[in-house]
Amino acid sequence: MKQFLKYVLATVTGIVLVMVIMGVLGAISLVGMAAASAGNTQVNENSVFTLSLSGQLDERAANNPLSELTGQVSKNLGLDDILTAIKKAKDNEDIKGIYLEAGAFMADTPASAHAIREALLDFKKSGKWIIAYGDSYTQTTYYICSVADKLFLNPEGMVDWHGLSSSPYFVKDLLAKFGVKVQLCKVGKYKSAPEMLTADQMSEPNREQVTAYMSGVWKVMLNDVSKSRKISVDSLNAYADQFIALADQQRLVQTKMVDKLLYTDEVKGEVKKMLKIDADDDISQLTLSEMSGVKGKKKEGEQIAVYYAYGEIVDTGTGSAMDDEHSIVANTVCKDLHKLMEDDDVKAVVLRVNSPGGSAYASEQIWHAVTQLKAKKPVVVSMGGYAASGGYYISCNANYIYTEPTTLTGSIGIFGMFPDFSGLLKDKLGVKFDEVKTNKHAAFGTIARPFNDEEMALLGNYIDRGYNLFRKRVADGRKLKVEQVEEIAQGRVWLGCDALPIKLVDAIGSLGDAVKKAAELAKLKEYHTSAYPNEPSWLDALLDIAGDKSYLDEQMEATLGEYYEPFKLVKSLNRQSAIQARLPFYMTVK
């Protein structure tokens, strides 16, 4: 017994010591991270900002202290972090250039890739250099890295340059296997979001608009790469048709797609030449996370708030189709905008919108909050990858709207989807129903049966009123007649560059351009920006694991790959907001 107690005591003591050591190390790490956040990263002379294009790009990266404490590399990159880091690198005289390292990188939208590319081009205006290297380049990373002064490829690598394609999928037959049908009310012949649930192929109007915006995106990519690499557009198209990704690497040099074939260690020599240091000298590098701690320009003048609204638009914090993704929660956003309206230190607001839409009701609430805010101070919208349907709804009443050329916007339309589970319950599970009611429509929305014709007509009238309201909001905000809005509405999706001549937006430009416009409207000579909503504290982020995917979800996603999204859609179908103003649920461009 004494020996047993001895071992137990030793074990407990060991556990306590480990916990104490981990606590001390954790506290030191947190202090270090907090110091970096405060802008205390030391920048050595003759430094290089190394931007690793690897991982999933989102509008803003989620704060994950656990990853930093354990030394894990984050899977997510924040567009805002990248753009800020490039700007800091441009302004810091000790940073001489940027080294782009292409990896397994997935941009959330073509517009986000374009924004990074434009920021890199702006960086080069300072006279500094950019070198890019990749073991292989995806089409997106090649598009971004084509701005480089020197673009290198591994001797056994490839450049994936093939053009764009989209393969929307349809789950109507999948739902039918479970006895589930979707009843639909919609306004707008181009409103294609419900098709994946109610059809087995693309409608002709949808095919028309998808062809238009994909061709537009590809045209922008061709022109940008052509200008940087000095390769004709015709040649770039020919290389895509030839699927040059599988070509001999020497041909990639001959066609000027890359400048030279080098191994990873040889690229270091090229960087040292640009830095004008000896071959045996070390390269002073700064990573993206370290750049967050580099001091930027001193904040002077009045404050302009940049409010990030990205993700699906939902009524409340629960019930989103994608519970593990960031959402624009109407009641939270409205409160935040009200606080900005009442904050006398905030002289103007830039609303950064990156959303395919969502709940029509939630969109109307946010529209109202933006309208109230606009009455007290200028509101300028900066559109990211998406600002369509509900995303356009919340944008349309701003003082001024900027869009990226490849932003997907417009899609002025509305629909209602109502899952019918009666087949699942009756035919598959053997559930029986009976009914007693006091009034004609007392059983409206019952799960026992689908809607009848009269009920569908009532729903259709309700959807029509929502569409008419949407059109009026756009007409009032954009100073157009309702008839003019109808000509460009019908659920039609427009590229940002095509939205300009039809007056859906005011100008093509970046987030930085939107900030300058906000300052102009507020008549500010000196100003600085502050990002909202505020990121959670380290402790809050550490404790807040509610939004993380479960282990099972992560394993399902790894196993199912691209088929994980339709699985999730079916899983959450009964939690969708019934009345929607949004783009197709999962629109992928490859």
Solvent accessible surface area in square Angstrom, and as a share of the most:
residue,aa,sasa,rsa
1,M,172,0.77
2,K,170,0.72
3,Q,100,0.44
4,F,123,0.51
5,L,98,0.49
6,K,127,0.54
7,Y,136,0.52
8,V,62,0.36
9,L,123,0.61
10,A,63,0.49
11,T,79,0.46
12,V,75,0.43
13,T,65,0.38
14,G,31,0.30
15,I,93,0.47
16,V,76,0.44
17,L,101,0.50
18,V,82,0.47
19,M,130,0.58
20,V,84,0.48
21,I,99,0.50
22,M,128,0.57
23,G,44,0.42
24,V,79,0.45
25,L,105,0.52
26,G,16,0.16
27,A,53,0.41
28,I,107,0.54
29,S,39,0.25
30,L,52,0.26
31,V,103,0.59
32,G,41,0.39
33,M,20,0.09
34,A,46,0.35
35,A,37,0.29
36,A,30,0.24
37,S,72,0.46
38,A,73,0.57
39,G,8,0.08
40,N,95,0.49
41,T,35,0.20
42,Q,146,0.65
43,V,17,0.10
44,N,87,0.45
45,E,141,0.63
46,N,45,0.23
47,S,0,0.00
48,V,1,0.01
49,F,0,0.00
50,T,19,0.11
51,L,0,0.00
52,S,49,0.32
53,L,0,0.00
54,S,49,0.32
55,G,20,0.20
56,Q,54,0.24
57,L,0,0.00
58,D,40,0.21
59,E,7,0.03
60,R,27,0.10
61,A,28,0.22
62,A,85,0.66
63,N,44,0.22
64,N,72,0.37
65,P,2,0.01
66,L,96,0.48
67,S,11,0.07
68,E,86,0.39
69,L,53,0.26
70,T,87,0.50
71,G,63,0.61
72,Q,119,0.53
73,V,140,0.81
74,S,55,0.35
75,K,162,0.69
76,N,53,0.27
77,L,22,0.11
78,G,1,0.01
79,L,1,0.00
80,D,21,0.11
81,D,60,0.31
82,I,0,0.00
83,L,39,0.19
84,T,70,0.41
85,A,3,0.03
86,I,3,0.01
87,K,97,0.41
88,K,30,0.13
89,A,0,0.00
90,K,52,0.22
91,D,55,0.29
92,N,31,0.16
93,E,140,0.63
94,D,40,0.21
95,I,0,0.00
96,K,79,0.33
97,G,0,0.00
98,I,0,0.00
99,Y,22,0.08
100,L,0,0.00
101,E,62,0.28
102,A,8,0.06
103,G,25,0.24
104,A,86,0.66
105,F,12,0.05
106,M,131,0.58
107,A,20,0.16
108,D,47,0.24
109,T,7,0.04
110,P,47,0.30
111,A,1,0.01
112,S,2,0.01
113,A,4,0.03
114,H,15,0.07
115,A,8,0.06
116,I,0,0.00
117,R,3,0.01
118,E,70,0.31
119,A,21,0.16
120,L,0,0.00
121,L,59,0.29
122,D,49,0.25
123,F,1,0.00
124,K,59,0.25
125,K,161,0.68
126,S,49,0.32
127,G,70,0.67
128,K,35,0.15
129,W,25,0.09
130,I,0,0.00
131,I,0,0.00
132,A,0,0.00
133,Y,4,0.01
134,G,0,0.00
135,D,82,0.43
136,S,47,0.30
137,Y,2,0.01
138,T,52,0.30
139,Q,12,0.06
140,T,41,0.24
141,T,0,0.00
142,Y,0,0.00
143,Y,5,0.02
144,I,0,0.00
145,C,0,0.00
146,S,1,0.01
147,V,2,0.01
148,A,7,0.06
149,D,69,0.36
150,K,70,0.30
151,L,0,0.00
152,F,3,0.01
153,L,0,0.00
154,N,24,0.12
155,P,26,0.16
156,E,137,0.61
157,G,4,0.04
158,M,79,0.35
159,V,0,0.00
160,D,38,0.20
161,W,0,0.00
162,H,47,0.21
163,G,10,0.09
164,L,39,0.19
165,S,51,0.33
166,S,30,0.20
167,S,89,0.58
168,P,54,0.34
169,Y,63,0.24
170,F,55,0.23
171,V,7,0.04
172,K,76,0.32
173,D,84,0.44
174,L,67,0.33
175,L,3,0.02
176,A,54,0.42
177,K,146,0.62
178,F,102,0.43
179,G,14,0.13
180,V,9,0.05
181,K,141,0.60
182,V,21,0.12
183,Q,31,0.14
184,L,53,0.26
185,C,14,0.08
186,K,80,0.34
187,V,25,0.14
188,G,10,0.10
189,K,118,0.50
190,Y,23,0.09
191,K,3,0.01
192,S,7,0.05
193,A,1,0.01
194,P,1,0.01
195,E,16,0.07
196,M,15,0.07
197,L,2,0.01
198,T,40,0.23
199,A,28,0.22
200,D,93,0.48
201,Q,122,0.54
202,M,25,0.11
203,S,39,0.25
204,E,122,0.55
205,P,35,0.22
206,N,10,0.05
207,R,111,0.41
208,E,87,0.39
209,Q,3,0.01
210,V,19,0.11
211,T,79,0.46
212,A,44,0.34
213,Y,7,0.03
214,M,26,0.12
215,S,63,0.41
216,G,14,0.14
217,V,7,0.04
218,W,33,0.12
219,K,132,0.56
220,V,24,0.14
221,M,16,0.07
222,L,8,0.04
223,N,67,0.35
224,D,28,0.14
225,V,0,0.00
226,S,20,0.13
227,K,171,0.73
228,S,37,0.24
229,R,23,0.08
230,K,166,0.70
231,I,11,0.05
232,S,61,0.40
233,V,49,0.28
234,D,113,0.59
235,S,36,0.23
236,L,0,0.00
237,N,53,0.27
238,A,36,0.28
239,Y,28,0.11
240,A,9,0.07
241,D,125,0.65
242,Q,100,0.44
243,F,90,0.37
244,I,1,0.00
245,A,3,0.02
246,L,134,0.66
247,A,25,0.20
248,D,91,0.47
249,Q,39,0.17
250,Q,103,0.46
251,R,84,0.31
252,L,1,0.00
253,V,47,0.27
254,Q,139,0.62
255,T,20,0.12
256,K,122,0.52
257,M,0,0.00
258,V,2,0.01
259,D,62,0.32
260,K,91,0.39
261,L,31,0.15
262,L,18,0.09
263,Y,111,0.42
264,T,66,0.38
265,D,101,0.52
266,E,80,0.36
267,V,2,0.01
268,K,113,0.48
269,G,31,0.30
270,E,15,0.07
271,V,6,0.04
272,K,29,0.12
273,K,136,0.58
274,M,54,0.24
275,L,8,0.04
276,K,184,0.78
277,I,43,0.22
278,D,96,0.49
279,A,90,0.69
280,D,126,0.65
281,D,58,0.30
282,D,134,0.69
283,I,32,0.16
284,S,30,0.20
285,Q,95,0.42
286,L,10,0.05
287,T,64,0.37
288,L,31,0.16
289,S,81,0.52
290,E,72,0.32
291,M,1,0.00
292,S,64,0.41
293,G,0,0.00
294,V,3,0.02
295,K,144,0.61
296,G,42,0.40
297,K,151,0.64
298,K,167,0.71
299,K,129,0.55
300,E,94,0.42
301,G,42,0.41
302,E,72,0.32
303,Q,27,0.12
304,I,0,0.00
305,A,0,0.00
306,V,8,0.05
307,Y,5,0.02
308,Y,18,0.07
309,A,2,0.01
310,Y,30,0.11
311,G,18,0.18
312,E,20,0.09
313,I,1,0.00
314,V,10,0.06
315,D,50,0.26
316,T,62,0.36
317,G,61,0.58
318,T,113,0.66
319,G,30,0.29
320,S,7,0.04
321,A,4,0.03
322,M,28,0.13
323,D,84,0.44
324,D,36,0.19
325,E,87,0.39
326,H,93,0.42
327,S,22,0.14
328,I,2,0.01
329,V,28,0.16
330,A,4,0.03
331,N,71,0.37
332,T,69,0.40
333,V,8,0.05
334,C,30,0.18
335,K,134,0.57
336,D,29,0.15
337,L,2,0.01
338,H,94,0.42
339,K,137,0.58
340,L,7,0.03
341,M,18,0.08
342,E,94,0.42
343,D,50,0.26
344,D,114,0.59
345,D,96,0.50
346,V,2,0.01
347,K,71,0.30
348,A,0,0.00
349,V,0,0.00
350,V,0,0.00
351,L,2,0.01
352,R,5,0.02
353,V,0,0.00
354,N,11,0.06
355,S,0,0.00
356,P,24,0.15
357,G,0,0.00
358,G,0,0.00
359,S,1,0.01
360,A,11,0.08
361,Y,146,0.56
362,A,0,0.00
363,S,0,0.00
364,E,32,0.14
365,Q,56,0.25
366,I,1,0.01
367,W,28,0.10
368,H,93,0.42
369,A,10,0.07
370,V,1,0.01
371,T,43,0.25
372,Q,81,0.36
373,L,1,0.01
374,K,57,0.24
375,A,89,0.69
376,K,117,0.50
377,K,21,0.09
378,P,25,0.16
379,V,1,0.00
380,V,0,0.00
381,V,0,0.00
382,S,1,0.01
383,M,1,0.01
384,G,1,0.01
385,G,2,0.02
386,Y,40,0.15
387,A,0,0.00
388,A,0,0.00
389,S,0,0.00
390,G,0,0.00
391,G,0,0.00
392,Y,0,0.00
393,Y,6,0.02
394,I,1,0.01
395,S,0,0.00
396,C,0,0.00
397,N,16,0.08
398,A,3,0.02
399,N,64,0.33
400,Y,53,0.20
401,I,0,0.00
402,Y,26,0.10
403,T,0,0.00
404,E,6,0.03
405,P,20,0.12
406,T,5,0.03
407,T,0,0.00
408,L,15,0.08
409,T,0,0.00
410,G,0,0.00
411,S,2,0.01
412,I,0,0.00
413,G,0,0.00
414,I,6,0.03
415,F,0,0.00
416,G,0,0.00
417,M,9,0.04
418,F,23,0.10
419,P,44,0.28
420,D,13,0.07
421,F,51,0.21
422,S,9,0.06
423,G,19,0.18
424,L,44,0.22
425,L,34,0.17
426,K,80,0.34
427,D,119,0.62
428,K,110,0.46
429,L,114,0.57
430,G,46,0.44
431,V,57,0.33
432,K,169,0.72
433,F,78,0.32
434,D,142,0.74
435,E,82,0.37
436,V,150,0.86
437,K,96,0.41
438,T,129,0.75
439,N,101,0.52
440,K,134,0.57
441,H,63,0.28
442,A,62,0.48
443,A,18,0.14
444,F,80,0.33
445,G,44,0.43
446,T,41,0.24
447,I,106,0.54
448,A,15,0.12
449,R,68,0.25
450,P,63,0.40
451,F,33,0.14
452,N,68,0.35
453,D,130,0.67
454,E,79,0.36
455,E,2,0.01
456,M,47,0.21
457,A,58,0.45
458,L,81,0.40
459,L,18,0.09
460,G,22,0.21
461,N,82,0.42
462,Y,111,0.42
463,I,1,0.01
464,D,65,0.34
465,R,146,0.53
466,G,21,0.20
467,Y,9,0.03
468,N,71,0.36
469,L,64,0.32
470,F,0,0.00
471,R,45,0.16
472,K,102,0.43
473,R,44,0.16
474,V,0,0.00
475,A,4,0.03
476,D,78,0.41
477,G,8,0.07
478,R,28,0.10
479,K,175,0.74
480,L,25,0.13
481,K,139,0.59
482,V,53,0.30
483,E,118,0.53
484,Q,79,0.35
485,V,0,0.00
486,E,48,0.21
487,E,147,0.66
488,I,20,0.10
489,A,1,0.01
490,Q,54,0.24
491,G,1,0.01
492,R,37,0.14
493,V,8,0.05
494,W,45,0.16
495,L,2,0.01
496,G,0,0.00
497,C,50,0.30
498,D,60,0.31
499,A,0,0.00
500,L,67,0.33
501,P,101,0.64
502,I,44,0.22
503,K,118,0.50
504,L,0,0.00
505,V,3,0.02
506,D,48,0.25
507,A,21,0.16
508,I,68,0.35
509,G,13,0.12
510,S,44,0.29
511,L,31,0.15
512,G,38,0.37
513,D,51,0.27
514,A,0,0.00
515,V,14,0.08
516,K,130,0.55
517,K,34,0.15
518,A,0,0.00
519,A,3,0.02
520,E,109,0.49
521,L,66,0.33
522,A,23,0.18
523,K,182,0.77
524,L,30,0.15
525,K,198,0.84
526,E,109,0.49
527,Y,75,0.28
528,H,41,0.18
529,T,52,0.30
530,S,24,0.16
531,A,49,0.38
532,Y,43,0.17
533,P,50,0.31
534,N,117,0.60
535,E,96,0.43
536,P,71,0.44
537,S,60,0.39
538,W,52,0.18
539,L,112,0.56
540,D,78,0.40
541,A,14,0.11
542,L,46,0.23
543,L,125,0.62
544,D,93,0.48
545,I,113,0.57
546,A,96,0.75
547,G,46,0.44
548,D,99,0.51
549,K,62,0.26
550,S,58,0.38
551,Y,163,0.62
552,L,122,0.61
553,D,32,0.17
554,E,80,0.36
555,Q,79,0.35
556,M,55,0.25
557,E,61,0.28
558,A,83,0.64
559,T,111,0.64
560,L,57,0.28
561,G,41,0.39
562,E,135,0.60
563,Y,148,0.56
564,Y,4,0.01
565,E,47,0.21
566,P,12,0.08
567,F,76,0.32
568,K,19,0.08
569,L,0,0.00
570,V,43,0.25
571,K,112,0.47
572,S,3,0.02
573,L,7,0.03
574,N,104,0.54
575,R,94,0.34
576,Q,27,0.12
577,S,37,0.24
578,A,42,0.32
579,I,32,0.16
580,Q,1,0.01
581,A,0,0.00
582,R,11,0.04
583,L,2,0.01
584,P,32,0.20
585,F,13,0.06
586,Y,37,0.14
587,M,33,0.15
588,T,83,0.48
589,V,52,0.30
590,K,154,0.65
